[in-house]
Structure formats: structure tokens, C-alpha cells
Amino acid sequence: QVQLVESGGGLVQPGGSLRLSCAASGSGFLIYDMAWYRQAPEKQRELVATITRAGSTNYADSVKGRFTISRDNAKNTVCLQMNSLRPEDTAVYYCNAQIVQLRMRDYWGQGTQVTVSS
């Protein structure tokens, strides 16, 4: 069974930086697209950034120029470097991956809290 485990959340002041990481564990699988989502209190979950296996990226307009998504296919990891953080970036951040084991399905991490506050 494949699992996604996130790390790196926390409390940061406005203008600060955080780096989130997500690692897939298990065996006999292949990861295609990976992504980060976030969900703020009383709001719907929203897409933050995506990255294909080949490394093509896309970002939500609200984070363009501030966040960078990257991945290491050999280590089955994806990271989200978040700079110039704003209070409105406060949310639980979730790692997502399209993974083929016996068949393709979506996997989600457990979420990591990011709080931007002075």
C-alpha cells in the first residue's frame, strides 16, 4: 500500500519562507503527476501547484512568483518552497499524487498546517 507523508509545516511571520516535503513509501509503484493543494478554514480545498513526471509545472495565480514546486523521481518526493508568505496562505497543505500500482488512482497525504501570522 502506497502512503504519502508530508512534513515541513509550521508557524511563520509574514514575508517568511517554509519548505514542505512529501515522500511516497511502498513498493512496486510509479508516480505520474504530483500536486499540492490547500484548504483554509471554512473554504474549499484549492489547487496550489502541479508538476508532471517530466517536470512541467503550473501554479495558482495567487502563488505565482512566490512558490516553487519540485520533485525527485528517484526518491519519490515532491517539495513546495514557499517564499514571501502572506496571512492568506494560512491553510492545511495536502500532497497529492497520481500513482500506478495495480491501477492508477489518486493518493493524498495527511496534511500539514501552515500558519502565517505575526
Secondary structure as a PSIPRED ss2 file (coil, helix, strand):
# PSIPRED VFORMAT (PSIPRED V4.0)

   1 Q C   1.000  0.000  0.000
   2 V C   1.000  0.000  0.000
   3 Q E   0.000  0.000  1.000
   4 L E   0.000  0.000  1.000
   5 V E   0.000  0.000  1.000
   6 E E   0.000  0.000  1.000
   7 S E   0.000  0.000  1.000
   8 G C   1.000  0.000  0.000
   9 G C   1.000  0.000  0.000
  10 G E   0.000  0.000  1.000
  11 L E   0.000  0.000  1.000
  12 V E   0.000  0.000  1.000
  13 Q C   1.000  0.000  0.000
  14 P C   1.000  0.000  0.000
  15 G C   1.000  0.000  0.000
  16 G C   1.000  0.000  0.000
  17 S C   1.000  0.000  0.000
  18 L E   0.000  0.000  1.000
  19 R E   0.000  0.000  1.000
  20 L E   0.000  0.000  1.000
  21 S E   0.000  0.000  1.000
  22 C E   0.000  0.000  1.000
  23 A E   0.000  0.000  1.000
  24 A E   0.000  0.000  1.000
  25 S E   0.000  0.000  1.000
  26 G C   1.000  0.000  0.000
  27 S C   1.000  0.000  0.000
  28 G C   1.000  0.000  0.000
  29 F C   1.000  0.000  0.000
  30 L E   0.000  0.000  1.000
  31 I E   0.000  0.000  1.000
  32 Y E   0.000  0.000  1.000
  33 D E   0.000  0.000  1.000
  34 M E   0.000  0.000  1.000
  35 A E   0.000  0.000  1.000
  36 W E   0.000  0.000  1.000
  37 Y E   0.000  0.000  1.000
  38 R E   0.000  0.000  1.000
  39 Q E   0.000  0.000  1.000
  40 A C   1.000  0.000  0.000
  41 P C   1.000  0.000  0.000
  42 E C   1.000  0.000  0.000
  43 K C   1.000  0.000  0.000
  44 Q C   1.000  0.000  0.000
  45 R C   1.000  0.000  0.000
  46 E E   0.000  0.000  1.000
  47 L E   0.000  0.000  1.000
  48 V E   0.000  0.000  1.000
  49 A E   0.000  0.000  1.000
  50 T E   0.000  0.000  1.000
  51 I E   0.000  0.000  1.000
  52 T C   1.000  0.000  0.000
  53 R C   1.000  0.000  0.000
  54 A C   1.000  0.000  0.000
  55 G C   1.000  0.000  0.000
  56 S C   1.000  0.000  0.000
  57 T E   0.000  0.000  1.000
  58 N E   0.000  0.000  1.000
  59 Y E   0.000  0.000  1.000
  60 A C   1.000  0.000  0.000
  61 D C   1.000  0.000  0.000
  62 S C   1.000  0.000  0.000
  63 V C   1.000  0.000  0.000
  64 K C   1.000  0.000  0.000
  65 G C   1.000  0.000  0.000
  66 R C   1.000  0.000  0.000
  67 F E   0.000  0.000  1.000
  68 T E   0.000  0.000  1.000
  69 I E   0.000  0.000  1.000
  70 S E   0.000  0.000  1.000
  71 R E   0.000  0.000  1.000
  72 D E   0.000  0.000  1.000
  73 N C   1.000  0.000  0.000
  74 A C   1.000  0.000  0.000
  75 K C   1.000  0.000  0.000
  76 N C   1.000  0.000  0.000
  77 T E   0.000  0.000  1.000
  78 V E   0.000  0.000  1.000
  79 C E   0.000  0.000  1.000
  80 L E   0.000  0.000  1.000
  81 Q E   0.000  0.000  1.000
  82 M E   0.000  0.000  1.000
  83 N C   1.000  0.000  0.000
  84 S C   1.000  0.000  0.000
  85 L C   1.000  0.000  0.000
  86 R C   1.000  0.000  0.000
  87 P H   0.000  1.000  0.000
  88 E H   0.000  1.000  0.000
  89 D H   0.000  1.000  0.000
  90 T C   1.000  0.000  0.000
  91 A E   0.000  0.000  1.000
  92 V E   0.000  0.000  1.000
  93 Y E   0.000  0.000  1.000
  94 Y E   0.000  0.000  1.000
  95 C E   0.000  0.000  1.000
  96 N E   0.000  0.000  1.000
  97 A E   0.000  0.000  1.000
  98 Q E   0.000  0.000  1.000
  99 I E   0.000  0.000  1.000
 100 V E   0.000  0.000  1.000
 101 Q C   1.000  0.000  0.000
 102 L C   1.000  0.000  0.000
 103 R C   1.000  0.000  0.000
 104 M E   0.000  0.000  1.000
 105 R E   0.000  0.000  1.000
 106 D E   0.000  0.000  1.000
 107 Y E   0.000  0.000  1.000
 108 W E   0.000  0.000  1.000
 109 G C   1.000  0.000  0.000
 110 Q C   1.000  0.000  0.000
 111 G C   1.000  0.000  0.000
 112 T E   0.000  0.000  1.000
 113 Q E   0.000  0.000  1.000
 114 V E   0.000  0.000  1.000
 115 T E   0.000  0.000  1.000
 116 V E   0.000  0.000  1.000
 117 S C   1.000  0.000  0.000
 118 S C   1.000  0.000  0.000
